[in-house]
Amino acid sequence: MDIIKILQEELSISRNQVEETIRLIDEGNTIPFIARYRKEVTGSLNDEVLRNLDERLRYLRNLEERKEQVLSSIREQEKLTPDLEKKILEAQTLVAVEDLYRPYKLKRRTRATIAKEKGLEPLADLIILQMTNTPLLESASDYVSEEKGVATAQEAIDGAKDILAERISDQAEYRTYIRNATMNQGSLLSSAKDEEAESVYEMYYNYEEPLKKAAGHRILAINRGEKEKILTVKVAAPEEVILRFLEKQVIIRDNPVTSPILKEVIKDSYDRLIAPAIEREVRNELTETAENGAIRVFGKNLEQLLMQPPIVGRVVLGWDPAFRTGCKLAVVDETGKVLDTVVIYPTAPQNKVEEAKTVLKKLIKKYGISLISVGNGTASRESEAIIVELLKEIPEPVQYIIVNEAGASVYSASKLATEEFPNFDVGQRSAASIARRLQDPLAELVKIDPKSIGVGQYQHDMNQKHLSEALQGVVEDSVNKVGVDLNTASASLLEYISGISKPIAKNIVVYREENGAFESRSQLLKVAKLGPKAFEQCAGFMRIQGGKNPLDLTSVHPESYDAAKKLLKKLGYEAKELMNGGIYGISKKIHNYKELAEELEIGEITLRDIVKELEKPARDPRDEMPKPILRTDVMEMKDLQPGMVLKGTVRNVIDFGAFVDIGVHQDGLVHISQISDKFIKHPLEAVSVGDIVEVKVISVDVPKKRIALTMKF
């Protein structure tokens, strides 16, 4: 199997791009490093394509390894034929390889193996070849043997039938046909174990859908309903079509003696051996496809959430709302340092509103708070009402925003939070996190397990290893796109930088604490366990403000420093000019990039990247993202009316629509049919998490807390 050709065709890229990317991966280079600093080699493949290539490469290599194991096993049995070897080598999937291996795999004792031990294989051959016109009971009487445990001719026939049923079941070509027929013509059925019981799965109580049309979110919902023992689920295959196919393959002539027997064998083989296995495989395939789709959506949502623009230069009050235990507050300065924490009790059962307002007014005045970040959990609505009252009573221009606090409680109880805030309780830590995730969402959210951030669907029902790997990749790509300040980044943030492991991230922080701020990127080589390879991978993503070398402020890689210095000198600039926010106008002085790149002995793509960095050092891609909506007033669900047009923030995107925060504590749903006038297969084609969108209210159901919105008006 030509792995390179397969990847080339699947990803629609050139053979050279595939070969060079595989070489870079095999040399131990990370995806972010390859995407950013090896564009010349890969032809500017982005991180998404590179990750897809890496994942498929691992699958195809695993497939090749499995083929070798299977071939070796069959060869040892001295049953490997040139035709079988060819089929195995040409197989494109692990399922196809396992189908071919099935007849040669060591089996536990089955009805067929027991029949073989009784010497009934010749009788089975006689039946399958349809070589007799003698009544079978007469032919089978030759196999009656007390010694072998065959008491009657009928027992001999039954044993032979078991052998034939297993032979039919083991045929790879038959299983391939049946699998495809089931997937293309079969249906997924679900029913309620108790139709009187109310549950969120009521739409699936008497449900049927063609397998080939089953949407991923419905597959995952049905799976969960089955797991919770509310639903019974089965696959309805086109049984008649399948049985007719098998009969055509197995019954080679119309023999009145053997044909009826073979029809019985075929039915038994399908019902007992093939159908249950195919149903499992089909459902596994549906689930895997649904999970992959859900993981992709989760990844896109997570990326948008991580790449939300930071709100800089503001002193923020983080507010973790609660009832009985009080609302925990944390004042965080512009750099993220916690200045003060306090607990107030404005909500039930204490209802100390005026006392809470007094505390808040003092905090706002003392620390110059201009923004309040409120978690959207329990008591959030009540807290917001109090905040709005307060803002009307004070002269200071303070705004507030409701933030998604998903994962804040997970973080506040974590070992990391305990190390960061050893003297705080979980509520104080949570309030600090709620404030910081507004100031720098990326830096704060990397401290939380991506699965706990709450921008996916059915994330707890899927392959957790696959989900974690995919989301870790999203976080890694996001952190490296932005880069980090080497002298302020936490270990949690540093560990996502290309080439940096958790131990090395901690060692960087320890080095910083023991030796003071890094003055140059080259100092990284003095950090314990950070060798030349790790330095090559990470250096370009580390930024140093006010260091010895102005180029350390940029994302220009140290390997290109000489070229960057030659470029600046040739154009009449000095590197120190970078400290003033960049050197504008460099690109206007370059008339022929190709010639200049050759002169500087670098690639043209690299040259263009260097020029962009010199003009605007360490540009933050998050600056181009929509800014959060800050509020000063409150609205409730009961205030909403159909036809009302509002601005909102997309909080989550799922297969069937998008949830939009319009400031009433209950996100509204824009169904996929209400997102665009154009046909879209998935909401992600039109909206992303963090987008600011205009929506119109279609309907409001206060008791059920449902808001239907549209973007089509």
Secondary structure as UniProt FT lines:
FT   HELIX           3..11
FT   HELIX           15..26
FT   TURN            27..28
FT   HELIX           31..37
FT   HELIX           39..42
FT   HELIX           47..76
FT   TURN            77..78
FT   HELIX           82..90
FT   HELIX           94..101
FT   HELIX           102..104
FT   HELIX           111..117
FT   TURN            118..119
FT   HELIX           121..128
FT   TURN            129..130
FT   HELIX           136..140
FT   HELIX           141..143
FT   TURN            146..149
FT   HELIX           153..169
FT   HELIX           172..185
FT   STRAND          187..192
FT   TURN            195..196
FT   TURN            200..201
FT   HELIX           202..204
FT   STRAND          206..210
FT   HELIX           211..213
FT   HELIX           216..227
FT   TURN            228..229
FT   STRAND          231..236
FT   HELIX           239..250
FT   TURN            256..258
FT   HELIX           259..268
FT   HELIX           269..274
FT   HELIX           275..306
FT   STRAND          316..320
FT   TURN            324..325
FT   STRAND          327..332
FT   TURN            334..335
FT   STRAND          338..344
FT   TURN            348..350
FT   HELIX           353..367
FT   STRAND          371..375
FT   TURN            378..379
FT   HELIX           380..393
FT   STRAND          399..403
FT   TURN            406..407
FT   HELIX           408..412
FT   HELIX           415..420
FT   TURN            422..423
FT   HELIX           426..439
FT   HELIX           441..445
FT   TURN            446..447
FT   HELIX           450..452
FT   HELIX           459..461
FT   HELIX           464..482
FT   STRAND          484..485
FT   TURN            486..488
FT   HELIX           491..494
FT   TURN            495..496
FT   TURN            498..499
FT   HELIX           502..515
FT   HELIX           521..526
FT   TURN            528..529
FT   HELIX           532..538
FT   HELIX           539..541
FT   STRAND          542..543
FT   TURN            545..546
FT   HELIX           550..553
FT   HELIX           558..560
FT   HELIX           561..571
FT   HELIX           575..580
FT   TURN            584..586
FT   HELIX           587..589
FT   HELIX           593..600
FT   HELIX           604..615
FT   TURN            617..618
FT   HELIX           621..624
FT   HELIX           637..639
FT   TURN            642..643
FT   STRAND          645..654
FT   TURN            655..656
FT   STRAND          657..661
FT   STRAND          668..671
FT   HELIX           672..674
FT   HELIX           683..685
FT   TURN            689..690
FT   STRAND          692..701
FT   TURN            702..705
FT   STRAND          706..710
//
